[in-house]
């Protein structure tokens, strides 16, 4: 793919139910996006299995976006071409940041914290979206603990927080997913539609949860075509794609 996307960055949030981090949804994605010319970053956010709870995970994801944007010039990244990608529980974390980003804190002593945490685009792969009915209970337990309050459940249900300022998204899921019901993705899509936010949505009939990039699944080509339409090409520079863990 040459230099088509060489000034764009992807920040990848692997799935794992807030209990672990899937390598195929982290380094596996990074390798593919490298081939496409992107600079790829995998965010090792904190986990519920290590004793962490919300908002630790959200702080980590926001910090990753700020970190890449703050270093954009040095790393050859356009600060307006930062794409956030999340799968499963990582998709929930991505959807949370897509709806809960901030412009940065101008008075913060750390210059990175002064930078916006808003991703420019979002890619959600078979995401957990709600913490209410139809959620993945393991993700909820590791994120919020047992028996979270109704207020906390609503606060971490991404479909409740979509606004017209939410970034455009590419979302996909499978009807056959027996782990995270496809209704999660549909909740988010309906919220995007109601807020007037543009999106592309694919539901594939077959496929288990956690497909990732397995077996050349058609979602990756569809996503690449969507990114081509959303990101202006940068033909002036040679591709120097690389991946980094954050």
Helices and strands as residue ranges (DSSP letters): E 9-13, H 27-35, E 39-42, G 48-50, H 56-70, H 72-75, E 82-87, H 89-100, G 111-114, E 121-125, H 137-144, H 150-155, G 158-160, E 168-174, H 183-195, E 199-204, G 214-216, H 219-230, E 243-245
